[in-house]
Amino acid sequence: MALVTGTDCAITVATVSYVDVVQSFELSFTSEKLEYSTLGGMRTASGDETGTLTITAAYDSEEATSLFDALWDAAGSAIAYVATVGGSTYTGSANAVRPSAIAKGGEVSDFTVEMSLVAIPTKAAVV
């Protein structure tokens, strides 16, 4: 289930912030349910919560500051993100993954990556 979606997302990789190439993002969360049997019957409790950050961005490889190239090089390490939706800002870090290079004839190319969150983001009001 998606918590928030929007298009105002800055991704920071190695101190460089990428804003203009991000077309959309989604922060989503999953909570494991723990089920156990008691004398009174089955019980359910909340387990660990995990999340993902999925972004779609313009394919900008070989630009002076390229999000595609930065994610490619940072694969396997944590990167920072700031995602803003309406009056709320979500700040955290995600595990970078290498994006796929996809080309479509007659269209501007883009790419989508799904990165697992290092931790649940911090939510704050936009200042």
C-alpha positions in Angstrom: 0.0 0.0 0.0 1.4 3.4 -1.0 1.7 6.0 1.8 2.5 9.0 -0.4 3.1 9.7 -4.1 4.2 12.9 -5.8 6.7 14.6 -8.1 8.6 16.9 -5.8 11.5 14.6 -4.9 15.2 15.4 -4.5 17.7 12.5 -4.6 21.1 13.1 -3.2 24.1 11.0 -4.2 27.6 11.8 -3.1 26.5 15.3 -2.0 24.9 16.2 -5.4 21.1 16.8 -5.3 19.1 15.8 -8.4 15.7 17.5 -8.7 14.8 18.3 -12.3 15.2 14.8 -13.7 12.9 13.0 -11.2 9.5 12.6 -12.9 7.7 10.8 -10.1 8.3 8.9 -6.9 6.5 6.6 -4.5 7.3 5.8 -0.9 5.6 2.5 0.1 5.6 0.4 3.3 4.9 -3.2 4.2 4.3 -4.5 7.7 4.7 -8.1 8.6 1.9 -9.7 10.6 3.0 -12.1 13.2 0.4 -14.8 14.0 0.6 -17.1 17.0 -1.7 -19.6 18.7 -2.8 -19.1 22.3 -5.2 -20.9 24.6 -7.7 -18.2 23.6 -7.2 -18.7 19.9 -5.1 -17.2 17.2 -3.6 -13.8 17.8 -2.0 -11.3 15.4 0.6 -8.7 16.2 2.4 -6.2 14.0 5.9 -7.2 13.0 8.8 -5.4 11.3 7.9 -2.6 8.9 10.0 -2.1 5.8 9.7 0.3 2.9 10.8 1.1 -0.6 11.4 4.3 -2.6 10.5 3.9 -6.3 11.6 6.7 -8.6 11.1 7.3 -12.3 13.5 9.8 -13.9 14.7 11.0 -17.3 17.6 9.0 -18.7 20.4 11.6 -18.3 23.5 9.4 -18.7 26.7 11.4 -19.7 25.2 14.7 -18.5 27.5 16.9 -16.3 25.5 15.8 -13.3 23.6 12.6 -14.1 21.3 10.8 -11.7 21.4 7.7 -13.8 25.3 7.6 -13.7 25.3 8.5 -9.9 22.9 5.6 -9.1 24.9 3.3 -11.4 28.1 4.1 -9.5 26.5 4.1 -6.0 24.8 0.7 -6.4 25.0 -1.2 -3.1 25.5 1.9 -0.9 23.1 4.2 0.9 21.9 7.4 -0.7 19.9 10.3 0.9 16.5 11.4 -0.3 14.1 14.2 0.4 10.5 13.7 -0.8 7.9 16.5 -0.5 4.2 16.0 -0.9 1.9 18.9 -0.1 2.8 20.2 3.4 4.9 17.2 4.4 8.6 16.3 3.8 10.0 12.8 4.1 13.7 12.5 4.7 15.8 9.3 4.8 18.2 7.0 3.0 17.7 4.2 0.6 20.0 1.4 -0.8 21.0 2.4 -4.3 20.5 0.0 -7.1 21.8 0.0 -10.6 19.1 1.3 -13.0 18.2 -0.5 -16.2 18.9 1.3 -19.5 15.8 1.3 -21.6 15.3 3.0 -24.9 12.0 3.5 -26.8 12.0 4.7 -30.4 10.5 8.1 -30.9 10.2 8.8 -27.1 12.3 10.5 -24.5 13.8 7.6 -22.5 13.4 7.3 -18.7 14.2 4.7 -16.1 12.6 3.4 -12.9 14.4 2.0 -9.9 13.0 0.5 -6.7 15.3 0.9 -3.7 14.8 -0.6 -0.2 14.8 2.0 2.6 17.5 1.9 5.2 14.9 2.9 7.8 11.5 4.4 7.9 11.8 8.1 6.9 11.4 11.1 9.1 8.3 13.1 8.5 8.2 16.8 9.0 6.2 19.9 8.0 7.5 21.8 5.0 9.2 25.0 6.2 
